[in-house]
Structure formats: structure tokens, C-alpha cells
């Protein structure tokens, strides 16, 4: 598992740094107002795609690990629901950007790219479960390299920065899908007719609850846009994008964990849970300097137009370890047939998180207050998941 994790981490690190760099270039090119609209569309669409995915990427990884004969049906179900998610996402983008029709085509392309990326990630669960390190790494890196290449063309070809970002994002994700499908065909893994939607959805719903509720975290920029305004949302989105590379460790770990811990005993899962929690606490030693100098970081990377984003960046960094820890802890419990607990826990804290973010935004009119609300609610969520892991030996 360590080799797979290291390979996946390096590829996601390169990918995340490239994505953050592209976001910085886009933010500086369009300003806080338009970047706030862009952030709100991405926020809403990411949540929609996660809900539409029904938590199936996690289930796909588990089925591949245990050689389930239902894998082909799960793949087919995932693709169909993501198409539905794309349609809902486009309608959402039209509603959010109704005051900025000129940018609407580019925003729609971004939504479609998010759909392709969700599909590529679902297919990517298969080579990761197989231990195909180079295949997974290439798939991840090519998306962001393509994106950065298009964004860097903006000052040279005098084309709108958002339009180039959208085309680059879509192109990179399309290439990733083709690479994933090519691997699946070589391994004779293809979508199969769904024998019973009721049975497949019945198997998927605990994962859908867990992943869908976790996706409400992506609504933060949309909530800021609604409660604070587009400028505040632009500052919040820009600060959030700067922390993107740091979320790659839990992202990589979650994809690698499921195939491994699905075959592990409860004592091993408990030991991994303790190790992950300790690592999250120790990460504050590394985060502290970035939080202290958040103002200088914002000015250096984003420029004076985003000066108000410094406090948002500070609290986003403080919240990062607990937000990042929640997903791997949930994966550990899911591997031990605790999917229902993880799903219900996710729904409860999703509701708490949304209420806290909305109330803090309305009461203070501050984007940083929303980031504080995220930190508090995710700290509570991680504590509850950790307590369940500690008692896992008492039964599922």
C-alpha cells in the first residue's frame, strides 16, 4: 500500500500545484467579482456531481478489490447518474451566472469538465485497486498539465482567461477519461446491463449518504456568495484554491485505503485510525507558519485586489487538517461494514455544517466567519468518527 500511496501522492501533489497555479492566474486575470461567480458555480456543481456519483467510486474500488461480479453494473450506473448530474449542473450554472451572461458559455464548459473529471475519478479507482501506479499517476497529472498549458496561453493569444481555463480544464479531463477507459478495456472491465436498479441503489446508498454529505463542504463558496456577496465569494474562493495542494494527501490516501483495508482486520483498521489522527494533529506544526504569514502569502500570490482574503486563508489553513482527516476515517469504517454509521454521521454533520455556515455568514457578513464554522463542525465530525473507530472491536 505504501508504494501506491507514494506514487498517488506525488502525482496528486504535482496536479494540485498545477491546479492552484492555474487558479491564481485566473483570479488575477478576472478579479474578485467574476472569480466569485466562477467559485460559486464550481462549488455548486462539485456538490451536484458528488451527489450524482452516489458514492460509487468508493464502492467500485471495494468491488474491484474483492473481485465482485457486480463491478460492470456499478460502472454503468455511475455513468448514467453522472450524465444526470451534468444536466442539473448546467441549469445551476445558468441560474448563478444570470447576471453575467457573457461568461455563461465558459462556465457551462467548466461544469461539463467537472462531470468528466468525476467520471475519470470513478474509472481511476480500478487501476488504483490493481496497483497500477504509473497508469494512475499519468491520468492525474495530464489533467492539470493540460489546464496550465491553456491558461498560460491567455496573455499570448488575447483570449478571455476564463474561456481558456474552461477549454483547458475540459480538454484535460477528456484525455483522462480516454486513458482510464483504455486501461479498463485492456483489463476487460466494461459496463454491463443493470439487472436491478433497486438492488444496485440499495447497495450504493450508504456510500451515497457519506460522500454526498461530505460534498456539502464544497457549498462553502456558494454560501459565501449568497450571504456575503460575489466579492467576498471571490476572496473566499481564491483563498480556498491556495490550499488545494494540501488536500491531496487525504485524497490520495482515501483512494488507496479502501482496497487495502477491505481485506484488513479490525485491529489493523484501529491502528491506522490512530496513526492518521496523530498525523493530522502534528500537521499543525507545518501549517502554523503559513497561517501566521497568510497576509504576505495573499499579497504575493493574488495581489492587492484580494487583500481581504488573508483572514480567510488563515482559517482555511487551520480547518484543513480536520476537513482532510474526515474522509480517510470514514473510509476505514466503511471497509469494516460500518457504511450506515458513516452515512448517517455524514448527513447529521452536513446539516450542522450548512446551518453553521449560513448563520455565520448572515450574522457577520464575513467570509472568514464561514471558514471558522467549517473548522468547528469538522472538528466535531472527526471526533465522532474517531470514537467509533476506537469502539469498532465491539461490533459493527
LUMPANU-316217 format. One record per residue (C-alpha): residue in three letters; residue number from 1; x, y, z. Coordinates in steps of 0.25 Angstrom, whole numbers, always signed. Layout:
// residues N
(Ala; NUM; (X; Y; Z))
...
// end
This chain:
// residues 396
(Unk; 1; (+0; +0; +0))
(Unk; 2; (+11; +10; +3))
(Unk; 3; (+17; +9; -11))
(Unk; 4; (+3; +12; -17))
(Unk; 5; (+1; +23; -7))
(Unk; 6; (+14; +30; -10))
(Unk; 7; (+12; +29; -25))
(Unk; 8; (-2; +35; -24))
(Unk; 9; (+2; +45; -14))
(Unk; 10; (+13; +50; -23))
(Unk; 11; (+4; +51; -35))
(Unk; 12; (-7; +58; -28))
(Unk; 13; (+3; +68; -22))
(Unk; 14; (+8; +71; -36))
(Unk; 15; (-6; +72; -40))
(Unk; 16; (-11; +81; -29))
(Unk; 17; (+1; +90; -30))
(Unk; 18; (-3; +92; -45))
(Unk; 19; (-17; +94; -41))
(Unk; 20; (-14; +104; -31))
(Unk; 21; (-5; +112; -41))
(Unk; 22; (-16; +112; -51))
(Unk; 23; (-26; +117; -41))
(Unk; 24; (-16; +128; -37))
(Unk; 25; (-14; +132; -51))
(Unk; 26; (-29; +132; -54))
(Unk; 27; (-32; +140; -41))
(Unk; 28; (-22; +151; -44))
(Unk; 29; (-27; +151; -59))
(Unk; 30; (-42; +153; -55))
(Unk; 31; (-43; +160; -42))
(Unk; 32; (-50; +156; -29))
(Unk; 33; (-64; +159; -35))
(Unk; 34; (-64; +149; -46))
(Unk; 35; (-55; +139; -39))
(Unk; 36; (-66; +139; -28))
(Unk; 37; (-77; +135; -39))
(Unk; 38; (-67; +125; -44))
(Unk; 39; (-65; +119; -30))
(Unk; 40; (-80; +119; -27))
(Unk; 41; (-82; +111; -40))
(Unk; 42; (-71; +101; -37))
(Unk; 43; (-76; +100; -22))
(Unk; 44; (-90; +96; -26))
(Unk; 45; (-86; +87; -38))
(Unk; 46; (-76; +80; -30))
(Unk; 47; (-86; +77; -19))
(Unk; 48; (-96; +72; -30))
(Unk; 49; (-86; +63; -37))
(Unk; 50; (-83; +57; -24))
(Unk; 51; (-97; +54; -21))
(Unk; 52; (-100; +49; -35))
(Unk; 53; (-88; +39; -33))
(Unk; 54; (-95; +32; -22))
(Unk; 55; (-82; +29; -14))
(Unk; 56; (-80; +19; -25))
(Unk; 57; (-65; +22; -27))
(Unk; 58; (-63; +16; -13))
(Unk; 59; (-71; +4; -16))
(Unk; 60; (-64; +2; -29))
(Unk; 61; (-51; +1; -22))
(Unk; 62; (-56; -8; -12))
(Unk; 63; (-63; -17; -22))
(Unk; 64; (-50; -18; -31))
(Unk; 65; (-42; -22; -18))
(Unk; 66; (-51; -33; -15))
(Unk; 67; (-54; -37; -29))
(Unk; 68; (-69; -35; -29))
(Unk; 69; (-76; -39; -41))
(Unk; 70; (-85; -27; -40))
(Unk; 71; (-74; -17; -44))
(Unk; 72; (-78; -15; -58))
(Unk; 73; (-93; -12; -54))
(Unk; 74; (-87; -1; -44))
(Unk; 75; (-79; +5; -54))
(Unk; 76; (-91; +6; -64))
(Unk; 77; (-100; +12; -52))
(Unk; 78; (-89; +22; -49))
(Unk; 79; (-88; +27; -63))
(Unk; 80; (-103; +29; -65))
(Unk; 81; (-105; +37; -52))
(Unk; 82; (-93; +46; -55))
(Unk; 83; (-100; +50; -68))
(Unk; 84; (-112; +54; -60))
(Unk; 85; (-103; +62; -51))
(Unk; 86; (-97; +69; -63))
(Unk; 87; (-111; +74; -67))
(Unk; 88; (-114; +79; -53))
(Unk; 89; (-101; +85; -52))
(Unk; 90; (-103; +93; -65))
(Unk; 91; (-116; +98; -60))
(Unk; 92; (-110; +102; -47))
(Unk; 93; (-99; +110; -55))
(Unk; 94; (-109; +117; -63))
(Unk; 95; (-116; +122; -50))
(Unk; 96; (-104; +126; -43))
(Unk; 97; (-98; +134; -54))
(Unk; 98; (-111; +140; -59))
(Unk; 99; (-105; +154; -57))
(Unk; 100; (-93; +151; -65))
(Unk; 101; (-97; +145; -78))
(Unk; 102; (-85; +147; -86))
(Unk; 103; (-77; +137; -77))
(Unk; 104; (-88; +127; -77))
(Unk; 105; (-83; +118; -89))
(Unk; 106; (-69; +117; -81))
(Unk; 107; (-76; +114; -68))
(Unk; 108; (-84; +103; -75))
(Unk; 109; (-72; +97; -81))
(Unk; 110; (-66; +97; -67))
(Unk; 111; (-78; +89; -62))
(Unk; 112; (-77; +79; -73))
(Unk; 113; (-62; +77; -69))
(Unk; 114; (-65; +75; -55))
(Unk; 115; (-75; +63; -60))
(Unk; 116; (-63; +57; -68))
(Unk; 117; (-54; +58; -56))
(Unk; 118; (-64; +51; -47))
(Unk; 119; (-65; +40; -57))
(Unk; 120; (-50; +39; -59))
(Unk; 121; (-48; +38; -44))
(Unk; 122; (-58; +27; -43))
(Unk; 123; (-51; +19; -54))
(Unk; 124; (-38; +22; -48))
(Unk; 125; (-42; +14; -35))
(Unk; 126; (-39; +1; -44))
(Unk; 127; (-24; +3; -47))
(Unk; 128; (-22; +8; -33))
(Unk; 129; (-29; -4; -27))
(Unk; 130; (-20; -12; -37))
(Unk; 131; (-7; -5; -32))
(Unk; 132; (-5; +1; -46))
(Unk; 133; (+3; +12; -41))
(Unk; 134; (+8; +19; -53))
(Unk; 135; (-5; +18; -60))
(Unk; 136; (-12; +25; -48))
(Unk; 137; (-1; +36; -48))
(Unk; 138; (-1; +39; -62))
(Unk; 139; (-16; +40; -62))
(Unk; 140; (-16; +50; -51))
(Unk; 141; (-4; +59; -56))
(Unk; 142; (-9; +60; -70))
(Unk; 143; (-22; +67; -66))
(Unk; 144; (-15; +79; -59))
(Unk; 145; (-3; +80; -69))
(Unk; 146; (-13; +82; -80))
(Unk; 147; (-20; +92; -72))
(Unk; 148; (-8; +100; -68))
(Unk; 149; (-3; +100; -83))
(Unk; 150; (-16; +106; -88))
(Unk; 151; (-17; +117; -76))
(Unk; 152; (-2; +121; -80))
(Unk; 153; (-7; +124; -94))
(Unk; 154; (-16; +135; -89))
(Unk; 155; (-7; +147; -90))
(Unk; 156; (-1; +142; -103))
(Unk; 157; (-14; +140; -111))
(Unk; 158; (-22; +151; -105))
(Unk; 159; (-34; +141; -102))
(Unk; 160; (-42; +143; -89))
(Unk; 161; (-35; +136; -78))
(Unk; 162; (-48; +129; -73))
(Unk; 163; (-51; +123; -87))
(Unk; 164; (-37; +118; -88))
(Unk; 165; (-37; +112; -74))
(Unk; 166; (-51; +105; -77))
(Unk; 167; (-45; +99; -90))
(Unk; 168; (-32; +94; -84))
(Unk; 169; (-40; +88; -72))
(Unk; 170; (-50; +81; -81))
(Unk; 171; (-38; +76; -90))
(Unk; 172; (-30; +71; -79))
(Unk; 173; (-42; +63; -73))
(Unk; 174; (-46; +57; -86))
(Unk; 175; (-32; +52; -88))
(Unk; 176; (-32; +46; -74))
(Unk; 177; (-45; +39; -77))
(Unk; 178; (-39; +33; -90))
(Unk; 179; (-27; +28; -83))
(Unk; 180; (-36; +22; -72))
(Unk; 181; (-45; +15; -82))
(Unk; 182; (-33; +10; -90))
(Unk; 183; (-28; +3; -77))
(Unk; 184; (-41; -3; -74))
(Unk; 185; (-43; -9; -88))
(Unk; 186; (-29; -15; -86))
(Unk; 187; (-34; -22; -73))
(Unk; 188; (-47; -26; -79))
(Unk; 189; (-55; -17; -69))
(Unk; 190; (-67; -11; -76))
(Unk; 191; (-80; -6; -73))
(Unk; 192; (-91; -17; -72))
(Unk; 193; (-106; -16; -73))
(Unk; 194; (-112; -13; -60))
(Unk; 195; (-120; -25; -55))
(Unk; 196; (-127; -18; -44))
(Unk; 197; (-127; -3; -41))
(Unk; 198; (-133; -5; -27))
(Unk; 199; (-122; -15; -23))
(Unk; 200; (-111; -7; -28))
(Unk; 201; (-116; +6; -22))
(Unk; 202; (-119; -1; -9))
(Unk; 203; (-104; -5; -9))
(Unk; 204; (-99; +9; -12))
(Unk; 205; (-108; +17; -3))
(Unk; 206; (-99; +17; +10))
(Unk; 207; (-87; +21; +1))
(Unk; 208; (-96; +32; -6))
(Unk; 209; (-100; +37; +8))
(Unk; 210; (-86; +38; +13))
(Unk; 211; (-80; +44; +0))
(Unk; 212; (-91; +53; -3))
(Unk; 213; (-92; +59; +11))
(Unk; 214; (-77; +61; +11))
(Unk; 215; (-79; +69; -2))
(Unk; 216; (-87; +79; +5))
(Unk; 217; (-73; +84; +9))
(Unk; 218; (-72; +89; -6))
(Unk; 219; (-84; +98; -4))
(Unk; 220; (-76; +108; +5))
(Unk; 221; (-73; +117; -7))
(Unk; 222; (-87; +117; -11))
(Unk; 223; (-92; +120; +3))
(Unk; 224; (-82; +132; +4))
(Unk; 225; (-87; +137; -10))
(Unk; 226; (-101; +137; -5))
(Unk; 227; (-99; +143; +9))
(Unk; 228; (-87; +152; +7))
(Unk; 229; (-87; +155; -8))
(Unk; 230; (-79; +152; -20))
(Unk; 231; (-66; +160; -16))
(Unk; 232; (-66; +152; -2))
(Unk; 233; (-68; +139; -10))
(Unk; 234; (-56; +143; -19))
(Unk; 235; (-47; +145; -7))
(Unk; 236; (-52; +132; -1))
(Unk; 237; (-51; +124; -14))
(Unk; 238; (-37; +130; -16))
(Unk; 239; (-32; +126; -2))
(Unk; 240; (-38; +112; -3))
(Unk; 241; (-31; +110; -16))
(Unk; 242; (-18; +113; -10))
(Unk; 243; (-20; +101; +0))
(Unk; 244; (-24; +91; -11))
(Unk; 245; (-10; +84; -12))
(Unk; 246; (-10; +82; +3))
(Unk; 247; (-23; +73; +2))
(Unk; 248; (-16; +63; -7))
(Unk; 249; (-11; +55; +4))
(Unk; 250; (-25; +50; +9))
(Unk; 251; (-30; +50; -5))
(Unk; 252; (-19; +40; -9))
(Unk; 253; (-20; +32; +4))
(Unk; 254; (-35; +30; +2))
(Unk; 255; (-33; +24; -11))
(Unk; 256; (-22; +15; -7))
(Unk; 257; (-28; +11; +7))
(Unk; 258; (-41; +4; +2))
(Unk; 259; (-35; -7; -6))
(Unk; 260; (-25; -9; +5))
(Unk; 261; (-34; -9; +18))
(Unk; 262; (-45; -16; +11))
(Unk; 263; (-36; -28; +14))
(Unk; 264; (-31; -24; +27))
(Unk; 265; (-36; -28; +41))
(Unk; 266; (-41; -18; +52))
(Unk; 267; (-28; -17; +59))
(Unk; 268; (-21; -12; +47))
(Unk; 269; (-32; -2; +44))
(Unk; 270; (-32; +3; +58))
(Unk; 271; (-17; +5; +57))
(Unk; 272; (-18; +12; +44))
(Unk; 273; (-28; +21; +50))
(Unk; 274; (-19; +25; +62))
(Unk; 275; (-8; +28; +52))
(Unk; 276; (-16; +37; +43))
(Unk; 277; (-22; +45; +55))
(Unk; 278; (-8; +47; +61))
(Unk; 279; (-2; +51; +47))
(Unk; 280; (-14; +61; +46))
(Unk; 281; (-10; +67; +59))
(Unk; 282; (+5; +68; +56))
(Unk; 283; (+2; +75; +43))
(Unk; 284; (-2; +88; +51))
(Unk; 285; (+13; +89; +53))
(Unk; 286; (+15; +91; +38))
(Unk; 287; (+3; +99; +36))
(Unk; 288; (+6; +109; +47))
(Unk; 289; (+16; +118; +38))
(Unk; 290; (+7; +118; +26))
(Unk; 291; (-5; +123; +35))
(Unk; 292; (+4; +134; +42))
(Unk; 293; (+8; +139; +29))
(Unk; 294; (-5; +138; +22))
(Unk; 295; (-6; +153; +18))
(Unk; 296; (+8; +153; +12))
(Unk; 297; (+5; +140; +4))
(Unk; 298; (-8; +146; -1))
(Unk; 299; (-1; +159; -6))
(Unk; 300; (+10; +151; -13))
(Unk; 301; (+1; +141; -20))
(Unk; 302; (-12; +148; -22))
(Unk; 303; (-9; +163; -22))
(Unk; 304; (-15; +175; -15))
(Unk; 305; (-29; +172; -21))
(Unk; 306; (-30; +160; -12))
(Unk; 307; (-24; +167; +1))
(Unk; 308; (-37; +163; +9))
(Unk; 309; (-34; +148; +7))
(Unk; 310; (-23; +148; +17))
(Unk; 311; (-32; +144; +29))
(Unk; 312; (-40; +134; +20))
(Unk; 313; (-27; +127; +16))
(Unk; 314; (-23; +127; +31))
(Unk; 315; (-35; +120; +36))
(Unk; 316; (-36; +111; +23))
(Unk; 317; (-22; +106; +27))
(Unk; 318; (-26; +104; +42))
(Unk; 319; (-38; +96; +37))
(Unk; 320; (-30; +88; +27))
(Unk; 321; (-25; +76; +36))
(Unk; 322; (-39; +73; +41))
(Unk; 323; (-46; +74; +28))
(Unk; 324; (-35; +65; +21))
(Unk; 325; (-36; +55; +33))
(Unk; 326; (-51; +52; +32))
(Unk; 327; (-51; +45; +18))
(Unk; 328; (-40; +35; +22))
(Unk; 329; (-46; +32; +35))
(Unk; 330; (-60; +30; +28))
(Unk; 331; (-53; +20; +18))
(Unk; 332; (-47; +12; +30))
(Unk; 333; (-61; +10; +36))
(Unk; 334; (-67; +7; +22))
(Unk; 335; (-57; -4; +20))
(Unk; 336; (-62; -11; +33))
(Unk; 337; (-77; -11; +29))
(Unk; 338; (-80; +2; +36))
(Unk; 339; (-85; +9; +24))
(Unk; 340; (-99; +12; +30))
(Unk; 341; (-92; +19; +42))
(Unk; 342; (-83; +27; +33))
(Unk; 343; (-95; +31; +24))
(Unk; 344; (-104; +35; +36))
(Unk; 345; (-92; +43; +43))
(Unk; 346; (-89; +50; +29))
(Unk; 347; (-103; +54; +28))
(Unk; 348; (-104; +60; +42))
(Unk; 349; (-92; +68; +41))
(Unk; 350; (-95; +72; +27))
(Unk; 351; (-107; +79; +32))
(Unk; 352; (-100; +85; +44))
(Unk; 353; (-89; +90; +35))
(Unk; 354; (-98; +96; +25))
(Unk; 355; (-106; +103; +36))
(Unk; 356; (-94; +108; +43))
(Unk; 357; (-88; +114; +30))
(Unk; 358; (-101; +121; +27))
(Unk; 359; (-103; +126; +40))
(Unk; 360; (-89; +131; +42))
(Unk; 361; (-89; +138; +28))
(Unk; 362; (-102; +145; +31))
(Unk; 363; (-99; +149; +45))
(Unk; 364; (-85; +155; +42))
(Unk; 365; (-85; +158; +27))
(Unk; 366; (-71; +152; +27))
(Unk; 367; (-65; +141; +19))
(Unk; 368; (-55; +137; +29))
(Unk; 369; (-67; +134; +39))
(Unk; 370; (-71; +123; +29))
(Unk; 371; (-57; +117; +29))
(Unk; 372; (-58; +117; +45))
(Unk; 373; (-71; +110; +44))
(Unk; 374; (-65; +99; +35))
(Unk; 375; (-53; +97; +45))
(Unk; 376; (-63; +95; +57))
(Unk; 377; (-73; +86; +50))
(Unk; 378; (-62; +77; +44))
(Unk; 379; (-54; +76; +57))
(Unk; 380; (-67; +70; +63))
(Unk; 381; (-69; +61; +52))
(Unk; 382; (-55; +55; +53))
(Unk; 383; (-57; +53; +68))
(Unk; 384; (-69; +45; +65))
(Unk; 385; (-63; +37; +55))
(Unk; 386; (-50; +34; +63))
(Unk; 387; (-59; +30; +75))
(Unk; 388; (-66; +20; +66))
(Unk; 389; (-53; +14; +61))
(Unk; 390; (-48; +13; +76))
(Unk; 391; (-60; +4; +79))
(Unk; 392; (-60; -4; +66))
(Unk; 393; (-56; -17; +73))
(Unk; 394; (-69; -17; +80))
(Unk; 395; (-76; -20; +67))
(Unk; 396; (-81; -12; +54))
// end
